[in-house]
Amino acid sequence: MEDERVVASSAGDPRLLSSTPHAPTTPYNNRLMNLPPPPGHPLATYVVQVPKDQIYRVPPLENAGIVERHREAAKNKGKKSKRKCSRYLICIAIVLLVIGVLVSGAIAAVYFIFTPKAPNFTVSKLHVKQQKQGSPPTYDVTLKAKNPNEKMGIHCKSDEDSATLTFWTKNLGFGDFPGLEQKPGDDSSIFAIKIHALKIKVVPPSVQKSISDKKTKRQISLKLKFESPLVFNVWFLKLWKKDMTVNCAFRVSTMAQGTKILSQNCKTKLS
């Protein structure tokens, strides 16, 4: 009888029917729900409470498909982003490689077309000045320069006291290279290097005799050396910069008046 009351009261209260949404619907249940309440018994309301942790619900299979599609989409997106990054890096590497090859080829072509050559020097004159015998003399060495580069100009200027004049192993003095600027193929540049003897050093006897003896000409062998940075340029572009060292060995008829250059050999080294 209690079960019938519960069913009857539930049939009268739609909220209680909605609290059991998972109960299967059968013809027997339908007959019970349509039965009138038993006579002689007052209507009563019963509340049935079910704990939430005992209400189970299985998600539909469609949800699993949706979740799987989201996972696949995330994986594909990550793969695509990695592929894009790798493609960008490969493209950048290829572009840098091509630029490096082009720049190297251009430099090599310019080097072979404009091959830098050292200028040629020759000693053309020597003039010695001495106020009195035994005083420190001054040696003026005149040189002629030729630029063998037909497509490049040259420019050089040394620091002070970069030139030296020696007699055998004895240093006669120091001087500075005045500098030189030549156009391509120029062979008419003439300049002089002034060598000042040191006051504390005595002039070698052979040199002093060649300076003082005006009747008898005494031949003297000398060596001139000077250094300078050398710049090769095409128009206003400076292509190369090298260190230049020039060594000139020459022999004069005398160091007095009427000096003549008997022989000379100048070598220019670039580094």
QUIGI-V414766 format. One record per residue. PHI is phi in radians with two decimals (NA if undefined). Layout:
phi->{PHI PHI}
This chain:
phi->{NA -1.12 -1.16 -1.16 -1.14 -1.06 -1.18 -1.13 -1.12 -1.18 -1.16 -1.42 -2.06 -1.12 -1.15 -1.22 -1.18 -1.32 -1.33 -2.13 -1.31 -1.68 -1.26 -1.22 -1.67 -2.26 -1.06 -1.15 -1.10 -1.11 -1.12 -1.15 -1.19 -1.57 -1.27 -1.31 -1.13 -1.15 -1.25 1.44 -2.08 -1.22 -1.24 -2.35 -1.96 -2.07 -1.92 -1.84 -1.87 -2.04 -1.00 -1.13 -1.24 -1.80 -1.65 -1.87 -2.47 -1.62 -1.15 -1.17 -1.16 -1.11 -1.08 -1.06 -1.12 -1.12 -1.04 -1.12 -1.12 -1.12 -1.09 -1.10 -1.11 -1.12 -1.10 -1.11 -1.14 -1.10 -1.14 -1.12 -1.12 -1.13 -1.11 -1.11 -1.08 -1.11 -1.15 -1.09 -1.11 -1.12 -1.10 -1.09 -1.09 -1.14 -1.11 -1.10 -1.12 -1.12 -1.09 -1.06 -1.13 -1.14 -1.13 -1.09 -1.11 -1.14 -1.13 -1.12 -1.12 -1.11 -1.13 -1.29 -1.29 -1.88 -1.26 -1.24 -2.14 -1.29 -1.19 -1.78 -2.15 -2.42 -1.48 -1.92 -2.80 -2.37 -2.31 -1.98 -2.08 -2.54 -1.16 -2.59 -1.10 1.67 -1.37 -1.12 -1.46 -2.10 -1.95 -1.80 -1.85 -1.73 -2.21 -2.06 -2.03 -2.31 -1.66 -1.37 -1.44 -1.38 -2.12 -2.32 -1.58 -2.28 -2.56 -2.52 -2.72 -1.77 -1.36 -1.18 1.01 -1.62 -1.93 -2.35 -2.17 -2.21 -2.07 0.99 -1.85 -1.72 -1.44 -1.54 2.82 -2.18 -2.75 -2.08 -1.39 -1.20 1.82 -2.69 -2.38 -2.30 -1.46 -1.01 1.30 -1.22 -2.28 -2.10 -1.47 -2.18 -2.54 -2.20 -1.94 -1.70 -1.82 -1.81 -1.29 -1.35 -1.22 -1.43 -1.80 -1.53 -1.17 -0.97 -0.98 -1.12 -1.20 -1.13 -1.13 -1.18 -1.35 -1.47 -1.37 -1.57 -1.48 -1.72 -1.45 -1.97 -1.28 -2.34 -1.80 -2.26 -2.33 -2.00 -2.37 -2.59 -2.22 -2.92 -1.24 -2.10 -2.03 -1.77 -2.41 -2.09 1.01 -1.78 -1.60 -1.63 -1.54 -2.39 -2.35 -2.31 -1.64 -1.91 -2.21 -2.06 -2.13 -2.11 -1.87 -2.48 -2.23 -1.98 -1.25 -2.85 -1.83 -1.55 -1.16 1.41 -1.21 -2.21 -1.48 -1.45 -2.74 -2.80 -2.61 -1.97 -2.15 -2.01 -2.12 -1.94 -2.48}
